[in-house]
C-alpha cells in the first residue's frame, strides 16, 4: 500500500479524507523552489552549529534545529500554508474550537543513519491513551530535497492510526513517503512513522512543523 498523492490545488477536505483513512497523505509541490531555497539559506547557519543527536531515537547522525519561526521568515509561510491549515481545520477543528503551533524544526538525517524507531507523535503527551480516532495533532514534513527510499524518506505505517493499543509495528509494515522537493507529508499524531535509513552519501533535510489542539 502506498500513500495517496494530491496536486497542490487539491481540496483540503479531500486531503483530510485520505488522512482519516490512511493516517497520512502527500501534497506534491506545495511549496515552490524559491521558498525552499530561502529557508535553506536562512537556517543553514543554525544547522551548521548543531550537533548530532544524543541517543538512537534522535539519531546520532541526525541534526535537529528548532525555533524556525524566529530564525527563518520563510518557514512562516510553510507554517501558515492554506492547504495545511485547511486540513487542520477539517481534522483538529472537529475536536476543539482552536488549535495552535506545536513544534518547528529542521531535521537533517546524515549519511549512514539507520532507520528511526517507529513511533506516534502524540506520545509527546506522556503516551496518553487518547480515544481511537480522536486526533490531537497534525504533523507535517516538508521535503527540502527529493525524498527517496534510498536517502531516508520518512516511513509511515498506513492505517496504524486506527490500531487498538498493544499492537507493535515493524519496518516491514512501513512504506516510504517518496516525494519531490517542496512537497509535504501531512499525517496524524496517532499514525506510526519514523525517519528512514539514509543509505546515500548526502544528508536528507526536511522542515517539520506540527500543530495540536489549543488545550
Backbone as JSON, one array per atom type, in Angstrom:
{
  "sequence": "XXXXXXXXXXXXXXXXXXXXXXXXXXXXXXXXXXXXXXXXXXXXXXXXXXXXXXXXXXXXXXXXXXXXXXXXXXXXXXXXXXXXXXXXXXXXXXXXXXXXXXXXXXXXXXXXXXXXXXXXXXXXXXXXXXXXXXXXXXXXXXXXXXXXXXXXXXXXXXXXXXXXXXXXXXXXXXXXXXXXXXXXXXXXXXXXXXXXXXXXXXXXXXXXXXXXXXX",
  "N": [[0.84, -1.2, 0.0], [0.6, 2.19, -0.86], [1.07, 5.69, -0.05], [-1.44, 8.18, -0.63], [-1.17, 10.61, -3.18], [-1.57, 14.1, -3.81], [-2.4, 16.88, -5.94], [-1.07, 20.29, -5.84], [-3.25, 22.04, -5.77], [-5.34, 20.71, -4.62], [-8.36, 19.98, -2.8], [-8.56, 20.78, 0.65], [-10.37, 19.28, 2.11], [-10.51, 16.87, 0.69], [-7.89, 15.94, 0.96], [-7.83, 15.69, 3.74], [-9.71, 13.65, 4.04], [-8.35, 11.44, 2.97], [-6.31, 11.29, 4.83], [-7.74, 10.68, 7.15], [-8.45, 8.11, 6.45], [-6.01, 6.7, 5.88], [-4.11, 7.71, 7.62], [-2.13, 9.4, 6.75], [-1.03, 11.58, 4.09], [0.21, 12.89, 0.96], [0.99, 16.03, -0.38], [1.87, 17.16, -3.39], [4.57, 19.24, -4.46], [3.83, 21.55, -2.99], [5.09, 23.8, -2.06], [7.11, 26.29, -3.59], [10.3, 26.15, -5.37], [11.88, 28.42, -4.94], [11.07, 29.41, -2.42], [11.84, 27.26, -0.79], [14.61, 27.35, -1.2], [15.15, 29.8, 0.03], [14.49, 29.27, 2.71], [16.41, 27.31, 3.28], [18.77, 28.86, 3.07], [18.35, 30.64, 5.18], [18.35, 28.99, 7.42], [20.68, 27.48, 7.41], [23.06, 28.52, 8.79], [22.36, 28.04, 11.48], [21.89, 25.31, 11.49], [24.41, 24.35, 10.83], [25.71, 24.82, 13.2], [24.76, 22.94, 14.87], [24.85, 19.94, 16.71], [24.92, 16.32, 16.26], [22.31, 13.98, 17.28], [21.74, 12.91, 20.72], [21.04, 10.36, 21.33], [19.82, 7.12, 20.2], [17.19, 7.34, 19.27], [16.83, 10.07, 18.64], [18.79, 10.18, 16.75], [22.04, 9.72, 16.02], [23.49, 10.63, 13.9], [21.94, 12.61, 13.02], [20.84, 15.9, 12.73], [19.02, 18.37, 14.52], [17.33, 21.34, 14.44], [15.59, 23.89, 15.98], [13.05, 26.44, 16.67], [12.13, 27.8, 14.36], [10.33, 29.76, 13.51], [11.27, 32.14, 14.58], [13.83, 32.16, 13.5], [13.73, 31.83, 10.75], [12.18, 33.56, 8.41], [11.01, 32.61, 6.04], [10.04, 30.11, 6.75], [7.75, 30.68, 8.07], [5.85, 30.97, 6.13], [5.42, 28.34, 5.37], [4.39, 27.34, 7.77], [1.96, 28.65, 7.87], [0.61, 27.7, 5.69], [-2.04, 27.55, 3.4], [-3.23, 25.11, 2.52], [-2.37, 23.2, 4.44], [-3.36, 24.34, 6.81], [-6.03, 24.22, 6.18], [-6.45, 21.44, 6.24], [-5.94, 21.02, 8.96], [-8.1, 22.47, 9.99], [-10.16, 20.77, 9.17], [-9.6, 18.31, 10.51], [-8.45, 18.69, 13.17], [-10.13, 20.73, 13.94], [-12.52, 19.48, 14.32], [-12.46, 18.55, 16.87], [-11.93, 20.51, 18.73], [-12.24, 24.01, 19.56], [-10.13, 25.5, 18.8], [-6.76, 25.41, 17.5], [-3.16, 25.12, 17.69], [0.24, 26.16, 16.94], [2.65, 23.7, 17.42], [5.27, 22.62, 17.18], [8.36, 23.37, 15.59], [10.97, 22.57, 13.4], [14.13, 21.9, 11.77], [15.03, 18.85, 10.34], [17.78, 17.02, 9.77], [18.99, 14.35, 8.29], [21.8, 12.46, 8.39], [24.23, 10.81, 6.2], [24.38, 7.26, 6.44], [22.83, 7.03, 8.68], [20.76, 4.92, 10.59], [17.41, 3.48, 10.3], [14.87, 5.21, 12.05], [13.33, 4.53, 15.24], [10.03, 3.36, 15.13], [7.19, 5.34, 15.84], [4.58, 7.22, 17.51], [3.62, 10.57, 17.12], [1.96, 11.81, 18.96], [2.68, 10.75, 21.35], [4.17, 12.55, 22.65], [2.7, 13.68, 24.63], [3.04, 12.31, 27.16], [2.52, 9.69, 26.39], [-0.21, 9.34, 26.54], [-3.31, 7.62, 26.44], [-5.18, 8.32, 24.05], [-8.6, 8.42, 22.9], [-9.53, 6.1, 20.33], [-9.36, 7.29, 17.07], [-9.66, 9.92, 17.82], [-8.15, 12.78, 17.18], [-5.38, 14.67, 18.18], [-3.28, 15.98, 17.14], [-1.69, 17.25, 14.22], [0.85, 16.62, 11.97], [3.57, 17.76, 9.92], [5.86, 17.11, 7.29], [8.08, 18.72, 5.35], [9.66, 18.44, 2.28], [12.99, 19.15, 1.76], [14.92, 18.27, 0.07], [14.49, 16.01, -2.74], [12.65, 13.24, -1.64], [13.54, 9.93, -1.21], [13.4, 6.33, -1.11], [15.99, 5.48, -0.79], [17.46, 7.62, 0.33], [16.45, 8.06, 2.85], [13.7, 8.69, 3.18], [10.84, 9.61, 5.06], [9.17, 7.05, 6.82], [6.05, 5.44, 6.89], [3.35, 3.82, 8.57], [0.68, 2.86, 7.06], [-2.71, 3.28, 8.01], [-2.28, 2.68, 10.68], [-3.09, 4.49, 12.55], [-5.53, 3.72, 13.34], [-5.24, 1.49, 14.82], [-5.81, -0.64, 17.59], [-4.68, -0.41, 21.03], [-1.47, -1.78, 22.02], [-0.56, -3.11, 19.78], [2.3, -3.64, 17.87], [4.29, -2.13, 15.43], [6.38, -3.11, 12.62], [9.35, -2.56, 10.61], [8.76, -3.73, 8.2], [6.11, -3.22, 7.9], [5.98, -0.67, 6.97], [5.8, 2.08, 4.59], [7.68, 4.05, 2.26], [7.61, 7.6, 2.28], [7.91, 8.81, -0.43], [8.71, 11.64, -2.31], [8.71, 14.74, -4.18], [10.99, 17.53, -4.0], [9.87, 20.27, -2.07], [7.39, 19.24, -1.67], [4.87, 18.03, 0.67], [4.43, 15.93, 3.42], [1.63, 15.08, 5.2], [0.33, 14.17, 8.27], [-1.29, 12.28, 10.91], [-1.04, 12.64, 14.51], [-1.31, 10.16, 15.59], [-0.5, 8.13, 13.92], [1.79, 5.52, 13.2], [5.21, 6.05, 12.48], [8.49, 6.95, 11.17], [11.81, 8.26, 10.74], [13.52, 7.33, 7.77], [16.15, 4.96, 6.9], [19.18, 6.39, 5.92], [20.8, 5.67, 3.19], [22.35, 6.89, 1.36], [24.99, 9.1, 0.12], [24.7, 11.66, 1.0], [23.23, 14.25, 3.07], [19.8, 14.22, 4.15], [17.37, 16.5, 4.26], [14.64, 18.1, 6.0], [11.77, 20.14, 6.72], [10.04, 20.23, 9.65], [6.91, 20.75, 10.86], [4.49, 21.05, 13.28], [1.13, 20.81, 14.6], [-1.27, 21.28, 17.23], [-4.14, 20.56, 19.32], [-5.8, 23.35, 20.86], [-6.02, 23.23, 23.6]],
  "CA": [[0.0, 0.0, 0.0], [1.35, 3.45, -0.9], [0.32, 6.85, 0.39], [-2.08, 8.91, -1.72], [-0.6, 11.9, -3.54], [-2.51, 15.1, -4.28], [-1.8, 18.07, -6.55], [-1.04, 21.42, -4.9], [-4.54, 22.73, -5.72], [-6.36, 19.79, -4.12], [-9.2, 20.45, -1.71], [-8.16, 20.28, 1.97], [-11.32, 18.25, 2.55], [-10.13, 15.61, 0.05], [-6.65, 15.51, 1.62], [-8.21, 15.25, 5.09], [-10.4, 12.36, 3.93], [-7.31, 10.42, 2.8], [-5.59, 11.18, 6.1], [-8.6, 9.93, 8.06], [-8.45, 6.71, 6.03], [-4.68, 6.08, 5.89], [-3.25, 8.31, 8.63], [-1.16, 10.31, 6.13], [-1.16, 11.84, 2.65], [1.26, 13.76, 0.43], [0.61, 17.07, -1.33], [3.06, 17.36, -4.22], [5.0, 20.58, -4.88], [3.01, 22.54, -2.3], [5.92, 25.0, -1.9], [7.97, 26.41, -4.77], [11.72, 26.01, -5.13], [12.45, 29.67, -4.43], [10.82, 29.46, -0.98], [12.7, 26.26, -0.16], [15.97, 27.9, -1.23], [15.23, 30.86, 1.04], [14.51, 28.63, 4.03], [17.72, 26.68, 3.44], [19.75, 29.91, 3.32], [18.09, 31.22, 6.5], [18.56, 28.03, 8.51], [21.98, 26.81, 7.33], [24.0, 28.85, 9.87], [21.94, 27.39, 12.72], [22.09, 23.87, 11.32], [25.85, 24.1, 10.88], [26.16, 24.91, 14.6], [24.02, 21.92, 15.62], [25.47, 18.61, 16.78], [24.03, 15.18, 16.09], [21.5, 13.63, 18.43], [22.42, 12.31, 21.86], [20.58, 8.98, 21.53], [19.45, 6.44, 18.96], [15.9, 7.83, 18.78], [17.08, 11.36, 17.99], [19.67, 9.92, 15.62], [23.38, 10.25, 16.31], [23.94, 11.3, 12.68], [20.84, 13.49, 12.64], [20.84, 17.2, 13.39], [17.7, 18.97, 14.65], [17.41, 22.74, 14.84], [14.23, 24.4, 16.15], [12.77, 27.88, 16.71], [12.18, 28.27, 12.97], [9.54, 30.98, 13.32], [12.17, 33.25, 14.89], [15.08, 32.11, 12.76], [13.53, 31.72, 9.3], [10.92, 34.14, 7.94], [10.4, 31.77, 5.02], [9.33, 28.98, 7.36], [6.42, 31.14, 8.48], [4.93, 30.71, 5.02], [5.04, 26.93, 5.46], [3.55, 27.16, 8.95], [0.64, 29.22, 7.6], [0.2, 27.27, 4.35], [-3.5, 27.37, 3.4], [-3.61, 23.7, 2.4], [-2.15, 22.54, 5.72], [-4.33, 24.87, 7.78], [-7.34, 23.67, 5.82], [-6.51, 20.08, 6.78], [-6.08, 21.17, 10.41], [-9.5, 22.85, 10.23], [-11.0, 19.59, 8.97], [-9.34, 17.21, 11.45], [-8.36, 19.19, 14.54], [-11.3, 21.57, 14.2], [-13.64, 18.64, 14.72], [-12.29, 18.14, 18.26], [-11.71, 21.66, 19.61], [-12.56, 25.28, 18.92], [-8.9, 26.14, 18.33], [-5.52, 24.64, 17.52], [-2.01, 26.01, 17.78], [1.53, 25.64, 16.51], [3.22, 22.87, 18.48], [6.7, 22.33, 17.01], [9.01, 23.67, 14.32], [12.38, 22.19, 13.4], [14.77, 21.26, 10.63], [15.58, 17.53, 10.63], [18.79, 16.74, 8.75], [19.44, 12.97, 8.51], [23.08, 12.31, 7.73], [24.55, 9.51, 5.59], [24.68, 6.17, 7.36], [21.88, 6.96, 9.81], [19.79, 3.84, 10.45], [16.0, 3.85, 10.42], [14.43, 5.62, 13.38], [12.29, 3.73, 15.88], [8.67, 3.75, 14.76], [6.56, 5.98, 16.99], [3.46, 8.13, 17.29], [4.0, 11.89, 17.61], [1.18, 12.25, 20.13], [3.32, 10.28, 22.57], [4.75, 13.73, 23.33], [1.86, 13.94, 25.81], [3.2, 11.24, 28.14], [1.94, 8.46, 25.85], [-1.61, 9.24, 26.98], [-4.1, 6.74, 25.57], [-6.31, 9.05, 23.5], [-9.59, 7.54, 22.28], [-9.28, 5.75, 18.94], [-9.99, 8.2, 16.13], [-9.67, 11.29, 18.35], [-6.84, 13.31, 16.82], [-4.97, 15.86, 18.91], [-2.1, 16.57, 16.49], [-1.38, 17.08, 12.8], [2.27, 16.87, 11.74], [3.97, 17.91, 8.53], [7.27, 17.01, 6.89], [8.3, 19.37, 4.05], [10.89, 17.92, 1.67], [13.98, 20.13, 1.32], [15.41, 17.58, -1.14], [13.63, 14.9, -3.12], [12.64, 12.13, -0.69], [13.54, 8.61, -1.84], [13.64, 5.22, -0.2], [17.44, 5.35, -0.6], [18.07, 8.68, 1.14], [15.86, 8.19, 4.18], [12.33, 9.21, 3.21], [10.03, 9.23, 6.22], [8.43, 5.81, 6.62], [4.74, 5.52, 7.54], [2.57, 2.59, 8.61], [-0.68, 3.3, 6.72], [-3.81, 2.68, 8.76], [-1.94, 2.38, 12.07], [-3.79, 5.43, 13.43], [-6.77, 3.06, 13.74], [-4.91, 0.28, 15.57], [-6.03, -0.69, 19.03], [-3.44, -0.4, 21.81], [-0.74, -3.02, 22.2], [-0.04, -3.64, 18.52], [3.62, -3.05, 17.6], [4.63, -2.24, 14.01], [7.75, -3.42, 12.21], [9.74, -1.84, 9.4], [8.09, -4.36, 7.06], [4.76, -2.64, 7.79], [6.08, 0.73, 6.55], [6.03, 2.48, 3.2], [8.41, 5.32, 2.24], [6.91, 8.78, 1.77], [8.72, 9.36, -1.51], [8.07, 12.85, -2.83], [9.61, 15.72, -4.75], [11.35, 18.72, -3.23], [8.77, 21.22, -1.95], [6.16, 18.52, -1.32], [4.66, 17.92, 2.11], [3.74, 14.8, 4.03], [0.75, 15.52, 6.28], [-0.07, 12.94, 8.95], [-1.85, 12.45, 12.24], [-0.16, 12.31, 15.62], [-1.55, 8.79, 16.04], [-0.01, 7.14, 12.96], [3.19, 5.12, 13.4], [6.11, 6.51, 11.42], [9.85, 7.21, 11.63], [12.77, 8.6, 9.69], [14.07, 6.16, 7.1], [17.61, 4.82, 6.87], [19.82, 7.14, 4.83], [21.84, 4.84, 2.59], [23.02, 7.69, 0.34], [26.2, 9.76, 0.6], [24.36, 13.06, 1.29], [22.19, 14.44, 4.07], [18.42, 14.39, 3.69], [16.81, 17.5, 5.16], [13.2, 18.37, 5.94], [11.19, 21.06, 7.7], [8.99, 19.56, 10.42], [6.04, 21.7, 11.54], [3.37, 20.31, 13.87], [0.02, 21.57, 15.17], [-2.0, 20.48, 18.2], [-5.35, 21.19, 19.83], [-5.48, 24.54, 21.64], [-5.95, 22.96, 25.03]],
  "C": [[0.88, 1.24, 0.0], [0.45, 4.59, -0.41], [-0.26, 7.59, -0.81], [-1.41, 10.26, -1.91], [-1.7, 12.8, -4.09], [-1.77, 16.23, -4.98], [-1.86, 19.25, -5.59], [-2.36, 22.17, -4.78], [-5.67, 21.84, -5.23], [-7.15, 20.43, -2.98], [-8.68, 19.92, -0.38], [-9.1, 19.19, 2.49], [-10.96, 16.9, 1.95], [-8.85, 15.06, 0.69], [-6.97, 14.98, 3.01], [-8.91, 13.89, 5.06], [-9.4, 11.22, 3.78], [-6.54, 10.21, 4.1], [-6.44, 10.42, 7.13], [-8.58, 8.44, 7.72], [-7.1, 6.04, 6.28], [-3.77, 6.57, 7.01], [-2.28, 9.33, 8.09], [-1.49, 10.48, 4.66], [-0.07, 12.81, 2.25], [0.64, 14.76, -0.54], [1.87, 17.43, -2.11], [3.29, 18.83, -4.54], [4.13, 21.68, -4.26], [3.77, 23.84, -2.05], [6.87, 25.08, -3.09], [9.45, 26.39, -4.37], [12.36, 27.25, -4.55], [12.26, 29.78, -2.92], [11.7, 28.45, -0.25], [14.14, 26.74, -0.12], [16.15, 28.95, -0.14], [15.3, 30.27, 2.45], [15.85, 27.96, 4.29], [18.77, 27.73, 3.78], [19.59, 30.49, 4.73], [18.47, 30.28, 7.64], [19.94, 27.39, 8.51], [22.94, 27.23, 8.44], [23.64, 28.17, 11.19], [22.17, 25.88, 12.64], [23.57, 23.52, 11.41], [26.39, 24.11, 12.31], [25.53, 23.84, 15.48], [24.74, 20.58, 15.56], [24.44, 17.53, 16.5], [23.31, 14.84, 17.38], [22.29, 12.88, 19.5], [22.01, 10.86, 22.1], [20.14, 8.41, 20.19], [18.14, 6.97, 18.4], [16.07, 9.16, 18.05], [17.94, 11.2, 16.74], [21.03, 10.54, 15.82], [24.02, 10.91, 15.08], [22.87, 12.26, 12.16], [20.91, 14.78, 13.44], [19.42, 17.77, 13.39], [17.84, 20.38, 15.19], [16.0, 23.32, 14.85], [14.13, 25.91, 16.07], [12.73, 28.5, 15.32], [11.38, 29.55, 12.76], [10.39, 32.21, 13.59], [13.35, 33.31, 13.94], [14.9, 32.18, 11.24], [12.19, 32.32, 8.9], [10.22, 33.28, 6.88], [9.6, 30.63, 5.61], [7.94, 29.39, 7.83], [5.39, 30.9, 7.38], [4.51, 29.24, 4.99], [4.09, 26.72, 6.63], [2.11, 27.63, 8.72], [0.1, 28.79, 6.24], [-1.3, 26.97, 4.33], [-3.95, 25.92, 3.29], [-3.5, 23.0, 3.75], [-3.16, 23.04, 6.75], [-5.74, 24.39, 7.47], [-7.51, 22.25, 6.33], [-6.66, 20.12, 8.3], [-7.51, 21.57, 10.77], [-10.4, 21.62, 10.17], [-10.84, 18.56, 10.09], [-9.28, 17.71, 12.89], [-9.59, 20.01, 14.91], [-12.52, 20.78, 14.61], [-13.6, 18.32, 16.22], [-12.08, 19.3, 19.23], [-12.02, 22.93, 18.83], [-11.31, 25.98, 18.4], [-7.77, 25.11, 18.31], [-4.36, 25.62, 17.43], [-0.77, 25.34, 17.2], [2.17, 24.91, 17.68], [4.74, 22.76, 18.38], [7.17, 22.8, 15.65], [10.47, 23.27, 14.42], [12.82, 21.76, 11.99], [15.29, 19.9, 11.11], [16.51, 17.17, 9.47], [19.4, 15.37, 9.05], [20.71, 12.74, 7.69], [23.28, 10.94, 7.11], [24.88, 8.47, 6.64], [23.76, 6.09, 8.56], [20.91, 5.8, 9.6], [18.36, 4.34, 10.6], [15.66, 4.18, 11.87], [13.39, 4.64, 13.93], [10.91, 4.25, 15.47], [7.93, 4.24, 16.0], [5.34, 6.77, 16.55], [3.83, 9.49, 17.88], [3.19, 12.3, 18.84], [1.66, 11.61, 21.43], [4.03, 11.41, 23.3], [3.96, 14.07, 24.59], [1.84, 12.7, 26.71], [2.55, 9.94, 27.71], [0.52, 8.24, 26.36], [-2.42, 8.45, 25.96], [-5.35, 7.49, 25.08], [-7.31, 8.08, 22.87], [-9.28, 7.31, 20.8], [-10.06, 6.69, 18.03], [-10.07, 9.64, 16.58], [-8.28, 11.87, 18.14], [-6.55, 14.61, 17.57], [-3.83, 16.59, 18.21], [-2.11, 16.27, 14.99], [0.08, 17.48, 12.61], [2.54, 17.01, 10.25], [5.47, 17.73, 8.39], [7.38, 17.58, 5.48], [9.65, 18.94, 3.5], [11.79, 19.06, 1.2], [14.75, 19.59, 0.11], [14.35, 16.56, -1.56], [13.77, 13.8, -2.07], [12.59, 10.82, -1.47], [13.72, 7.55, -0.76], [15.12, 5.14, 0.15], [18.0, 6.39, 0.36], [17.36, 8.94, 2.47], [14.5, 8.84, 4.23], [11.61, 8.73, 4.47], [9.21, 7.98, 5.89], [7.16, 5.84, 7.48], [4.1, 4.14, 7.51], [1.11, 2.97, 8.32], [-1.73, 2.54, 7.53], [-3.52, 2.45, 10.22], [-2.56, 3.37, 13.05], [-5.1, 4.83, 13.94], [-6.51, 1.77, 14.51], [-5.3, 0.43, 17.04], [-4.68, -0.76, 19.75], [-2.8, -1.77, 21.9], [-0.18, -3.62, 20.93], [1.25, -2.91, 18.16], [3.98, -3.22, 16.13], [6.08, -2.66, 13.81], [8.08, -2.61, 10.97], [9.08, -2.44, 8.16], [6.67, -3.83, 6.86], [4.79, -1.25, 7.15], [6.15, 0.88, 5.04], [6.78, 3.81, 3.23], [7.56, 6.44, 1.66], [7.78, 9.44, 0.72], [8.0, 10.53, -2.14], [9.13, 13.81, -3.33], [9.89, 16.86, -3.77], [10.18, 19.71, -3.24], [7.43, 20.57, -1.66], [6.07, 18.37, 0.19], [3.9, 16.64, 2.44], [2.94, 15.33, 5.21], [0.21, 14.26, 6.95], [-0.57, 13.24, 10.36], [-0.82, 12.12, 13.31], [-0.29, 10.88, 16.08], [-1.01, 7.74, 15.09], [1.46, 6.8, 13.26], [4.03, 5.53, 12.19], [7.51, 6.65, 12.02], [10.72, 7.61, 10.45], [13.34, 7.33, 9.08], [15.58, 6.11, 7.2], [18.17, 5.57, 5.68], [21.01, 6.33, 4.32], [22.59, 5.58, 1.48], [24.3, 8.3, 0.92], [25.97, 11.24, 0.88], [23.29, 13.12, 2.37], [20.82, 14.58, 3.4], [17.7, 15.28, 4.69], [15.32, 17.69, 4.93], [12.85, 19.42, 6.98], [10.0, 20.35, 8.33], [8.2, 20.62, 11.19], [4.79, 20.96, 12.0], [2.37, 21.27, 14.52], [-0.7, 20.68, 16.16], [-3.24, 21.26, 18.67], [-4.99, 22.3, 20.8], [-5.42, 24.31, 23.13], [-4.86, 21.98, 25.39]]
}
